[in-house]
């Protein structure tokens, strides 16, 4: 509207909610379960002691509305997995719930579960110049492909644009050299004096950057769940963490196991750093 480019393209906001519960079964298997409404629901081993159950497809009212799992969605997920479990799962068993909103291209379908998950690109310009690219939809799992398609649509306006390059470039912190297993072994050996959960947490969350973050091995206070003062400082300085949820939930899942006293210490340290 501000650009004076009215468009018939629209987005559908579709919420997907999840629940995390104490481990429902032993082992590391993930399950995809066919539900009686013709949707599928998954169960995935999560953070060693839990199971992740998801997801829903519910119309979300607006971008201004917070994304939260409703009671109805939690009950739906419990009913879906209870068709397969020997011991029934109850809504009160959930130790954490979360939701995200998918911005899907509105293809006119009535069922949120059947709205296309593909994206659409639209380019508007003024006399062949000053292009405006609009992106409708898209998923983080295919963001590199989307980015290359977007640049391809802009190529006519930028004669000096180079060729695509992302397919052969490692994701951040995933350039392990010889192999991930060797990089992990080297990191664990270099910092053998650190508690196991600290080493595991650093390597799982930061990959090839774990060695850099650990530095000389003096990580300051260990709050629990492998989270230390040094890592907290990294989140603030390099990953823009500001709020407690940024650390305990968005960048780690330490919130699943940390006691309230430990959370208060993390909050106080975060306030000093931020």
C-alpha positions as CSV (number, residue, x, y, z in Angstrom):
1,X,0.0,0.0,0.0
2,X,2.8,2.4,0.8
3,X,4.5,1.8,-2.5
4,X,1.2,2.3,-4.4
5,X,1.4,-1.3,-5.7
6,X,-1.9,-2.9,-4.8
7,X,-1.7,-6.7,-5.0
8,X,-4.2,-9.5,-5.2
9,X,-1.6,-11.8,-3.5
10,X,-2.4,-12.7,0.1
11,X,-1.0,-14.6,3.0
12,X,-2.7,-17.2,5.1
13,X,-1.4,-17.4,8.7
14,X,-1.5,-21.0,9.9
15,X,-0.5,-21.8,13.5
16,X,1.4,-25.0,14.3
17,X,1.6,-25.9,18.0
18,X,3.7,-28.5,19.8
19,X,4.0,-30.0,23.2
20,X,7.0,-31.4,25.1
21,X,6.3,-34.2,27.5
22,X,8.4,-36.7,29.6
23,X,9.8,-39.4,27.3
24,X,6.9,-41.6,26.0
25,X,9.1,-44.5,24.9
26,X,12.8,-45.7,25.1
27,X,15.2,-45.3,22.2
28,X,15.9,-42.7,19.6
29,X,13.2,-43.6,17.0
30,X,10.9,-40.9,15.6
31,X,7.3,-41.8,14.7
32,X,4.9,-40.3,12.2
33,X,1.4,-41.2,13.2
34,X,-1.6,-41.2,10.9
35,X,-4.5,-39.4,12.6
36,X,-8.2,-40.0,12.0
37,X,-8.6,-36.6,10.4
38,X,-6.1,-37.6,7.6
39,X,-3.4,-35.5,9.1
40,X,-0.1,-36.8,10.5
41,X,1.4,-36.1,13.9
42,X,4.9,-36.8,14.9
43,X,6.7,-38.0,18.1
44,X,10.4,-37.2,18.3
45,X,12.9,-37.9,21.1
46,X,13.8,-34.5,22.5
47,X,16.6,-33.2,24.7
48,X,17.4,-36.8,26.0
49,X,14.6,-36.9,28.6
50,X,11.5,-35.8,26.7
51,X,9.3,-36.4,23.6
52,X,8.3,-33.7,21.2
53,X,4.7,-34.0,19.8
54,X,3.4,-31.9,17.0
55,X,1.9,-30.3,15.1
56,X,-1.4,-28.6,14.5
57,X,-2.8,-26.6,11.5
58,X,-5.1,-23.9,12.8
59,X,-5.9,-20.6,11.2
60,X,-4.2,-17.8,13.1
61,X,-6.1,-14.5,13.4
62,X,-3.5,-11.9,12.8
63,X,0.3,-11.2,12.9
64,X,-0.4,-9.1,16.0
65,X,-1.8,-12.0,17.9
66,X,0.8,-13.9,20.0
67,X,1.5,-17.5,18.9
68,X,0.5,-19.8,21.7
69,X,-0.7,-23.4,21.9
70,X,-4.3,-23.4,22.9
71,X,-5.9,-25.9,25.3
72,X,-7.8,-27.3,22.3
73,X,-4.6,-27.9,20.4
74,X,-2.9,-29.6,23.3
75,X,-6.0,-31.9,23.7
76,X,-5.9,-32.6,20.0
77,X,-2.3,-33.7,20.1
78,X,-2.9,-35.9,23.1
79,X,-5.9,-37.6,21.4
80,X,-3.8,-38.1,18.2
81,X,-1.0,-39.9,19.9
82,X,-3.2,-41.8,22.3
83,X,-4.6,-43.8,19.4
84,X,-1.1,-45.5,19.4
85,X,0.2,-45.3,23.0
86,X,-0.4,-48.0,25.6
87,X,-0.2,-45.4,28.4
88,X,-2.5,-42.4,27.7
89,X,-1.0,-39.0,27.5
90,X,-2.8,-36.2,29.3
91,X,-2.7,-32.4,28.6
92,X,-1.3,-31.9,32.2
93,X,1.7,-34.0,31.3
94,X,3.0,-31.3,29.0
95,X,6.1,-29.6,30.6
96,X,6.3,-27.0,27.8
97,X,4.2,-25.9,24.8
98,X,5.1,-23.6,22.0
99,X,3.7,-22.5,18.7
100,X,4.8,-20.9,15.4
101,X,2.9,-19.2,12.7
102,X,3.5,-20.3,9.0
103,X,3.0,-17.4,6.5
104,X,1.6,-19.4,3.6
105,X,0.6,-18.2,0.2
106,X,-3.1,-18.0,0.0
107,X,-4.1,-20.3,-2.8
108,X,-7.8,-20.1,-2.0
109,X,-8.1,-23.4,-0.2
110,X,-10.5,-23.7,2.7
111,X,-8.6,-26.3,4.7
112,X,-5.5,-24.8,6.5
113,X,-3.8,-28.3,6.3
114,X,-4.0,-28.2,2.5
115,X,-2.8,-24.7,1.8
116,X,0.3,-24.9,-0.3
117,X,3.6,-24.9,1.6
118,X,5.4,-23.5,-1.5
119,X,6.3,-19.8,-1.8
120,X,5.5,-17.2,-4.4
121,X,7.6,-14.3,-5.6
122,X,6.3,-11.1,-7.2
123,X,8.4,-8.3,-8.7
124,X,7.0,-4.9,-9.3
125,X,9.0,-2.0,-10.9
126,X,8.7,1.5,-12.1
127,X,9.6,1.8,-15.8
128,X,11.9,-1.2,-15.6
129,X,13.9,0.2,-12.7
130,X,13.7,0.3,-8.8
131,X,12.3,-3.2,-8.4
132,X,10.3,-4.3,-5.4
133,X,10.4,-8.0,-4.6
134,X,7.6,-9.5,-2.5
135,X,8.0,-12.9,-1.0
136,X,4.9,-14.8,0.0
137,X,5.4,-17.9,2.1
138,X,8.7,-19.7,2.5
139,X,10.2,-22.1,5.1
140,X,13.5,-21.9,7.0
141,X,14.3,-25.5,5.7
142,X,14.5,-24.2,2.1
143,X,15.6,-20.6,2.7
144,X,18.7,-20.9,0.6
145,X,16.7,-22.2,-2.4
146,X,14.2,-19.3,-1.9
147,X,17.1,-16.8,-1.7
148,X,18.5,-18.0,-5.0
149,X,15.1,-17.9,-6.7
150,X,14.6,-14.4,-5.3
151,X,18.0,-13.2,-6.7
152,X,17.2,-14.9,-10.0
153,X,14.0,-12.8,-10.3
154,X,16.2,-9.7,-9.6
155,X,18.9,-10.6,-12.1
156,X,17.5,-8.5,-15.0
157,X,18.0,-5.4,-12.8
158,X,21.6,-6.1,-11.7
159,X,23.8,-6.9,-14.7
160,X,26.8,-7.6,-12.5
161,X,25.2,-10.3,-10.4
162,X,27.3,-13.4,-9.9
163,X,26.2,-17.1,-10.2
164,X,24.4,-19.0,-7.4
165,X,26.8,-20.2,-4.7
166,X,25.0,-21.4,-1.6
167,X,24.6,-25.1,-2.6
168,X,28.2,-25.9,-1.9
169,X,28.8,-23.6,1.1
170,X,28.5,-25.1,4.6
171,X,26.0,-23.6,7.0
172,X,27.4,-21.5,9.8
173,X,29.4,-23.5,12.3
174,X,29.1,-26.7,10.3
175,X,32.5,-26.6,8.6
176,X,34.1,-29.4,10.7
177,X,37.0,-30.1,8.4
178,X,37.6,-33.8,8.2
179,X,34.4,-34.9,9.9
180,X,32.0,-33.9,12.6
181,X,32.9,-37.0,14.7
182,X,36.6,-36.0,14.6
183,X,35.9,-32.4,15.5
184,X,33.7,-33.5,18.4
185,X,36.4,-35.9,19.7
186,X,39.1,-33.1,19.4
187,X,36.9,-30.7,21.3
188,X,36.1,-33.1,24.1
189,X,39.7,-34.1,24.5
190,X,40.9,-30.4,24.5
191,X,38.4,-29.6,27.3
192,X,38.3,-32.8,29.2
193,X,38.3,-30.9,32.5
194,X,34.9,-29.4,31.8
195,X,31.7,-31.2,33.0
196,X,30.3,-33.6,30.3
197,X,27.0,-31.7,30.0
198,X,28.9,-28.5,29.4
199,X,30.9,-30.1,26.6
200,X,27.9,-31.7,25.1
201,X,25.8,-28.5,25.3
202,X,28.5,-26.4,23.7
203,X,29.2,-28.8,20.8
204,X,25.5,-29.5,20.1
205,X,24.5,-25.8,20.1
206,X,27.6,-24.3,18.4
207,X,29.3,-27.0,16.4
208,X,32.5,-25.8,14.8
209,X,32.4,-22.7,16.9
210,X,32.5,-24.6,20.2
211,X,36.3,-24.5,20.4
212,X,36.2,-20.7,19.9
213,X,33.6,-20.2,22.6
214,X,35.3,-22.4,25.1
215,X,38.6,-20.5,24.6
216,X,41.0,-21.1,27.5
217,X,38.4,-23.3,29.3
218,X,37.5,-20.8,32.0
219,X,33.7,-20.6,31.4
220,X,32.7,-18.9,34.6
221,X,29.6,-20.0,36.5
222,X,27.8,-23.1,35.4
223,X,24.1,-22.5,35.8
224,X,23.1,-26.1,34.9
225,X,22.0,-27.9,31.7
226,X,25.4,-27.2,30.3
227,X,24.8,-23.4,30.2
228,X,27.7,-21.3,31.4
229,X,28.5,-17.7,31.9
230,X,30.9,-17.7,28.9
231,X,28.2,-19.1,26.6
232,X,25.7,-16.6,27.9
233,X,28.1,-13.8,27.0
234,X,28.4,-15.3,23.5
235,X,24.7,-15.2,23.1
236,X,24.6,-11.6,24.0
237,X,27.6,-10.4,22.0
238,X,27.1,-12.5,18.8
239,X,23.5,-13.7,18.7
240,X,21.6,-10.7,20.0
241,X,20.1,-12.3,23.1
242,X,18.4,-9.8,25.4
243,X,15.6,-11.5,27.3
244,X,15.6,-14.6,29.5
245,X,13.5,-16.6,26.9
246,X,16.1,-15.8,24.3
247,X,18.6,-17.9,26.2
248,X,16.5,-20.5,28.0
249,X,14.2,-21.4,25.1
250,X,15.2,-19.8,21.8
251,X,18.9,-20.6,21.8
252,X,18.9,-23.5,24.2
253,X,16.3,-25.7,25.9
254,X,17.8,-25.2,29.3
255,X,14.4,-24.0,30.5
256,X,13.2,-27.6,30.5
257,X,15.5,-28.6,33.4
258,X,16.7,-25.5,35.2
259,X,15.3,-24.8,38.7
260,X,13.9,-21.3,39.5
261,X,17.0,-20.3,41.5
262,X,19.2,-21.1,38.5
263,X,16.9,-19.1,36.2
264,X,17.2,-16.1,38.5
265,X,21.0,-16.3,38.3
266,X,20.9,-16.4,34.5
267,X,18.5,-13.5,34.5
268,X,20.8,-11.4,36.7
269,X,23.8,-12.2,34.6
270,X,21.9,-11.5,31.4
271,X,20.9,-8.1,32.7
272,X,24.5,-7.2,33.5
273,X,25.7,-8.3,30.1
274,X,22.9,-6.8,28.1
